[in-house]
Amino acid sequence: MHGGPKTAIGGIAPALLAALAVAASSGASEGSKHPPPHVATTGNKSELIERVPIRRGHGDGERVAMRLRPSALEPIEAGDRLRAGAEVQVSTTCIVPGPRCVGRSYTLSPTVTAQIVLSRGHKARSPSIALSERLTVLCKQHRPNRNHHCTLTIPNTVTRVPNPAALPCPPDRCFVNLLLSAHNHKARRGEYVVLGGDRPDGSLEQDKGRLTVIQAHDSVRAPAVFTNAALLHHRLPLTVADSDKRRIVYAMPIVAPLRGEVLAFDVKFVSAISALPFNTFVTSRVILASGPFKTKPTKKAKTSIRFQGQATEANGFDCTLGPSGYANPCITHKTGAIRFRRDVVHEKAGTPATLWLNVIAGAKPLLAERVKSVNKVSLAAQPNGLTVWRYGGP
């Protein structure tokens, strides 16, 4: 882990901006001569279900949490490269019986597992092949180091299809399913993890993740790859209003995007709470904006991609000082893919314009009696903290 370079006013070194812009520009000019890949996403409100049962055996009670139907993909051809990634947030229910409970209360800690598969059907037990490894996390339920919220992020994973006849589904009738399960050997009937977050009245707040697939036929050129591990901010505040808590972690310039051009991205950064006397909830999202200092999508960005410039959903997890599934120092992972709907140009001049892919983070204290202005979450970069794969437009 290491911090970013010394920065100028505004939080980012001019030399870094120039280097990133030149790299992105060269990638765009080469990629524009080749056909773009196909992109499928579950988009907003991706969760298909509200809860997953906690079972005693690993994989028992597995459910399809998100799904892309065959109509979302093009017929799969020999040589296709399927790049799949997903985010899903789950939450444990209440420890003490009350209105917030979804199912019965429990103190056991469930192990949650997620995997992306290419499947013959829409059910969890349909014949399938893996499009990702299994990702597993322990959502610790015991206080004081409780992971009430857990986010599982499956990074961009590429699977090549040499022979469509060997697939478990006809090439034009394949589902992409995100499978989710939870287990603990002491589990009892009626115990669940929920998808999203739970509210005090027992209702759920969902729209906390997406499943995306980039389908590149053999004629699609391999993407240009860009990385950035320079932090724009090194701390997250805890004492300001929620609307003011957002800080930019990484930013990447996307020079002269063209209609049909596709970006895939993965994100990693560290949140350290060693200097705090309490646990902390860490949240993050990725947006498209007109500058590296914007914490909300701008007008040009909103019209350039789907979902009003939101490249991912906002989600998060409880980072704890003691042992847990998300123990200090905690690593945030993000993943996603976007497609440009139009050439991005300056309105008046009609010349190519630059947009920015910005990684945003925030934090709030958990069960803290007193929070001081000096209490902040420390951020640290990861190698290749923001990685972008840029596929050229038509």
C-alpha positions in Angstrom: 0.0 0.0 0.0 1.2 3.5 -0.7 -0.2 7.0 -0.9 -0.4 9.1 -4.0 2.0 11.8 -5.2 2.1 15.2 -3.7 -0.7 17.2 -5.2 -1.3 20.7 -6.3 -4.3 22.9 -5.4 -7.5 20.9 -6.1 -5.9 17.6 -5.0 -4.3 16.2 -8.1 -0.9 16.7 -9.6 -0.9 18.5 -13.0 1.7 16.1 -14.4 -0.5 13.2 -13.5 -3.4 14.7 -15.3 -1.4 15.3 -18.4 0.0 11.8 -18.4 -3.4 10.2 -18.0 -5.0 12.4 -20.6 -2.3 11.5 -23.2 -2.6 7.8 -22.5 -6.4 7.8 -22.7 -6.3 9.8 -25.9 -3.9 7.4 -27.6 -6.1 4.5 -26.6 -9.2 6.1 -28.0 -7.7 6.9 -31.4 -6.5 3.3 -32.0 -9.7 1.7 -30.7 -12.0 3.7 -32.8 -11.2 1.7 -35.9 -12.6 -1.5 -34.5 -16.2 -2.7 -33.8 -17.3 -2.3 -30.1 -18.3 -5.2 -27.9 -21.8 -5.8 -26.7 -22.7 -4.8 -23.1 -25.4 -6.2 -20.9 -26.3 -5.0 -17.4 -29.0 -5.6 -14.9 -29.0 -1.8 -14.2 -31.1 -0.2 -11.5 -33.0 -2.3 -9.0 -31.1 -5.4 -10.0 -32.0 -7.6 -7.0 -34.6 -10.3 -7.9 -35.2 -11.4 -4.3 -35.3 -9.9 -0.9 -33.6 -12.6 1.2 -31.5 -15.7 1.2 -31.9 -18.5 3.8 -29.0 -19.3 6.0 -28.5 -23.1 5.8 -26.2 -25.5 7.6 -24.4 -26.8 4.5 -22.3 -24.8 2.1 -24.3 -24.1 -1.1 -27.6 -25.2 0.4 -30.4 -22.8 -0.2 -28.6 -21.1 -3.1 -30.6 -18.5 -4.9 -30.4 -16.4 -8.1 -29.8 -12.9 -6.8 -29.5 -11.1 -10.2 -30.0 -12.3 -13.8 -29.4 -11.4 -17.4 -31.8 -13.2 -19.7 -30.8 -14.6 -23.1 -32.3 -11.5 -24.9 -29.7 -9.3 -23.1 -26.9 -11.1 -24.9 -26.0 -11.7 -28.6 -25.8 -15.3 -29.8 -22.5 -16.7 -28.4 -20.0 -17.4 -31.1 -16.7 -19.3 -31.2 -13.9 -17.1 -29.8 -16.2 -14.9 -27.8 -14.7 -13.3 -24.7 -17.2 -12.8 -21.9 -16.1 -10.3 -19.3 -18.3 -10.6 -16.2 -18.4 -8.7 -12.9 -20.9 -8.0 -10.1 -21.6 -6.2 -6.9 -24.1 -7.3 -4.3 -24.7 -6.0 -0.8 -26.2 -8.2 1.9 -27.1 -7.5 5.5 -27.6 -9.6 8.5 -30.9 -9.2 10.3 -31.4 -8.2 14.0 -29.7 -9.8 17.0 -32.5 -9.0 19.4 -36.2 -9.7 18.4 -38.0 -6.6 17.2 -39.7 -4.8 14.3 -36.4 -4.7 12.3 -36.2 -8.5 12.1 -36.5 -10.2 8.7 -37.3 -13.7 9.8 -36.1 -14.7 13.3 -33.3 -13.0 15.1 -29.9 -14.8 15.4 -26.4 -14.3 16.8 -24.6 -16.8 14.5 -22.3 -15.4 11.8 -23.2 -16.5 8.2 -20.6 -17.2 5.5 -22.0 -15.7 2.3 -20.9 -17.0 -1.1 -21.4 -15.4 -4.6 -20.6 -16.6 -8.1 -21.5 -15.7 -11.7 -22.5 -18.5 -14.0 -23.6 -19.0 -17.6 -26.7 -21.2 -17.3 -29.2 -23.1 -19.3 -32.1 -21.8 -17.2 -33.2 -19.1 -14.7 -32.9 -21.3 -11.6 -30.0 -21.8 -9.3 -29.7 -25.5 -10.0 -29.8 -25.3 -13.8 -26.8 -26.8 -15.6 -24.1 -24.1 -15.9 -20.5 -23.2 -16.2 -18.6 -20.7 -14.1 -17.9 -17.2 -15.3 -16.1 -16.3 -12.1 -14.5 -17.8 -9.1 -16.6 -18.3 -5.9 -16.3 -15.3 -3.6 -16.8 -15.9 0.1 -17.0 -13.6 3.1 -17.9 -14.0 6.7 -20.5 -11.5 7.8 -19.8 -11.5 11.5 -22.9 -11.0 13.7 -21.2 -10.8 17.1 -20.7 -7.4 18.7 -18.7 -5.3 19.0 -17.1 -6.3 15.7 -20.3 -6.9 13.8 -20.5 -6.7 10.0 -24.2 -5.7 9.7 -23.6 -4.8 6.1 -21.4 -6.8 3.7 -20.7 -6.1 0.1 -19.4 -8.9 -2.2 -17.6 -7.6 -5.4 -16.7 -10.1 -8.1 -14.1 -8.2 -10.2 -14.0 -8.3 -14.0 -13.3 -11.9 -15.1 -12.8 -12.9 -18.7 -13.9 -16.3 -20.0 -13.2 -17.4 -23.6 -15.6 -19.6 -25.4 -13.7 -21.8 -27.9 -16.7 -24.0 -28.8 -20.3 -22.9 -28.2 -21.5 -26.4 -28.7 -19.9 -27.3 -25.4 -21.9 -24.8 -23.5 -24.7 -26.0 -21.1 -27.2 -23.9 -23.2 -27.9 -23.2 -26.8 -25.8 -20.2 -27.9 -28.8 -17.9 -28.3 -30.6 -19.0 -25.1 -28.0 -18.6 -22.3 -28.8 -16.9 -18.9 -26.1 -15.2 -16.8 -27.0 -15.7 -13.2 -25.5 -14.3 -10.0 -25.8 -17.1 -7.4 -25.9 -16.3 -3.7 -25.9 -18.6 -0.7 -25.4 -18.3 3.1 -24.4 -21.0 5.6 -23.5 -21.7 9.2 -23.4 -25.1 10.7 -25.7 -23.9 13.6 -28.3 -22.3 11.4 -32.0 -22.8 12.1 -35.0 -22.5 9.9 -36.3 -18.9 9.4 -32.8 -17.2 9.6 -31.9 -15.0 6.6 -29.5 -12.5 5.1 -31.3 -9.8 3.1 -30.2 -8.2 -0.2 -29.6 -4.5 0.3 -30.1 -2.9 3.7 -32.8 -3.3 6.3 -34.7 -0.3 7.8 -35.9 0.0 11.4 -39.5 -0.9 10.4 -38.4 -4.2 8.8 -38.6 -3.0 5.2 -35.7 -3.2 2.8 -33.6 -0.6 0.9 -32.3 -2.3 -2.3 -30.7 -1.1 -5.6 -27.3 -1.7 -4.0 -25.5 -3.6 -6.9 -25.4 -4.7 -10.5 -24.4 -7.6 -12.7 -22.6 -6.7 -15.9 -21.3 -8.7 -18.9 -19.2 -7.4 -21.8 -19.5 -9.8 -24.8 -16.6 -9.4 -27.3 -16.8 -11.4 -30.5 -13.5 -12.5 -32.1 -13.5 -9.5 -34.4 -13.4 -7.1 -31.4 -9.9 -5.8 -30.7 -8.5 -6.3 -27.2 -9.1 -3.3 -25.0 -6.5 -0.7 -24.1 -5.7 -0.8 -20.4 -5.1 2.2 -18.2 -4.3 2.2 -14.4 -4.1 4.9 -11.8 -3.1 4.5 -8.1 -2.8 8.2 -7.2 -5.2 9.2 -4.4 -7.0 12.5 -4.7 -7.9 12.5 -1.0 -6.3 10.7 1.9 -9.0 11.0 4.6 -12.8 10.6 4.9 -14.6 13.0 7.4 -17.1 11.7 9.9 -18.6 14.8 11.5 -20.1 16.7 8.5 -23.5 16.2 7.0 -24.1 13.2 4.7 -24.3 15.4 1.6 -20.8 16.8 2.4 -19.0 13.5 3.3 -18.2 12.4 -0.2 -14.5 12.4 -1.2 -12.9 11.5 -4.6 -10.5 8.6 -4.2 -9.4 8.1 -7.8 -10.1 9.8 -11.1 -9.4 8.8 -14.6 -9.8 11.0 -17.7 -11.7 9.4 -20.6 -10.6 11.5 -23.6 -13.0 12.0 -26.6 -15.3 9.0 -25.9 -17.2 7.9 -29.0 -20.7 6.5 -29.4 -20.6 2.7 -28.9 -17.3 2.8 -27.0 -17.2 0.6 -23.9 -15.4 0.9 -20.6 -14.9 -1.9 -18.0 -13.3 -1.0 -14.6 -12.1 -2.4 -11.3 -11.3 -0.4 -8.2 -9.4 -1.2 -5.0 -8.5 1.1 -2.1 -7.9 0.8 1.6 -9.8 2.4 4.5 -7.9 2.3 7.8 -9.6 3.1 11.1 -6.7 2.3 13.5 -6.8 5.9 14.9 -10.5 5.7 15.7 -12.2 4.4 18.9 -15.1 3.0 17.0 -16.1 0.9 14.0 -17.0 2.6 10.7 -19.4 2.1 7.8 -17.5 2.7 4.5 -19.6 3.4 1.3 -18.5 3.9 -2.3 -19.7 4.4 -5.8 -18.3 5.2 -9.3 -19.7 8.1 -11.4 -19.0 9.7 -14.7 -18.4 13.5 -14.5 -17.1 16.5 -16.4 -14.1 16.9 -14.1 -11.8 15.1 -11.6 -13.2 17.1 -8.7 -17.0 16.3 -9.2 -18.8 14.2 -6.7 -22.0 14.1 -8.7 -22.6 13.2 -12.4 -22.8 16.3 -14.5 -25.2 17.1 -17.4 -22.9 15.9 -20.1 -22.2 12.7 -18.3 -25.8 12.0 -17.6 -26.7 12.1 -21.3 -23.6 10.1 -22.3 -24.3 6.9 -20.5 -27.3 5.2 -19.0 -28.4 5.6 -15.4 -27.9 9.3 -15.2 -24.1 9.0 -15.1 -24.0 6.5 -12.2 -21.4 3.9 -13.3 -22.2 1.7 -10.2 -24.6 1.7 -7.4 -23.7 3.0 -3.9 -23.0 0.3 -1.4 -20.8 -0.5 1.6 -19.7 -2.5 4.6 -18.9 -2.2 8.3 -15.2 -2.0 8.8 -14.3 -3.2 12.3 -11.3 -2.7 14.7 -11.4 -6.3 15.8 -11.5 -9.6 13.8 -14.4 -9.9 11.3 -15.1 -10.4 7.7 -14.1 -6.8 7.1 -11.3 -6.1 9.6 -9.1 -3.0 9.8 -7.5 -2.1 7.4 -10.4 -2.7 5.1 -10.2 -3.0 1.3 -13.0 -1.6 -0.8 -13.6 -3.3 -4.2 -15.8 -1.9 -7.0 -16.5 -3.1 -10.5 -18.6 -2.2 -13.5 -19.0 -1.5 -17.2 -20.5 1.4 -19.2 -21.3 2.1 -22.8 -21.3 5.6 -24.4 -24.6 6.4 -26.1 -23.2 9.3 -28.1 -19.9 11.1 -29.1 -18.9 13.4 -26.3 -18.2 16.9 -27.7 -18.2 20.5 -26.5 -21.7 21.8 -27.4 -20.6 25.1 -28.9 -17.4 24.1 -30.7 -18.4 20.6 -31.6 -14.9 19.4 -30.7 -14.1 16.2 -28.8 -14.5 16.6 -25.0 -13.1 14.7 -22.0 -15.2 13.1 -19.2 -13.8 11.6 -16.0 -14.5 8.3 -14.2 -14.5 9.2 -10.6 -14.4 6.9 -7.6 -16.3 8.4 -4.6 -16.2 7.2 -1.0 -17.8 8.2 2.3 -17.9 7.0 5.9 -20.0 7.2 9.1 -19.3 6.1 12.7 -21.0 3.1 14.2 -22.3 3.1 17.8 -20.1 6.1 18.7 -21.1 8.2 21.7 -18.9 11.1 20.7 -17.3 11.9 17.4 -14.6 14.7 17.1 -13.7 16.7 14.0 -10.2 15.1 14.2 -11.7 11.6 13.8 -11.2 10.6 10.2 -10.9 7.4 8.1 -7.4 7.2 6.5 -7.3 6.1 2.9 -4.4 4.3 1.1 -4.0 3.3 -2.5 -3.6 -0.2 -3.9 -1.4 -1.0 -6.8 -3.4 -0.5 -10.0 -6.1 1.0 -7.7 -8.3 2.1 -10.6 -8.0 -0.1 -13.7 -9.9 0.7 -16.9 -10.3 -1.4 -20.0 -11.3 0.7 -23.0 -12.8 -0.8 -26.0 -12.9 1.3 -29.1 -16.2 2.6 -30.7 -17.3 2.0 -34.4 
